[in-house]
Amino acid sequence: MLSLARSMFLDSEISVEQELPHVGSALENPFVYDAVARELKQMALHGLVEIVQEHRSTHGELLIDSLRYRRMRIG
């Protein structure tokens, strides 16, 4: 079973900047959003994506609440 991050990665086009969605998606929960964003950041360490922009805010703890990325290759 694919993770949400992997699924979004596979649905994105190569070299096209994407924003991780919020409203109307499984990522409406700030903790789920943060977990998917962190997984995409791990993918960046392997050269699969490039993180273009990241923003963090506090929801009781420091969470990623906005992330823009670009798919770099087929993976």
Secondary structure, 3 states (H helix, E strand, C coil): CCCHHHHHHHHCCECCEEECCCCCCCCCCHHHHHHHHHHHHHHHHCCCEEEEEEEEEECCCEEEEEEEEEECCCC
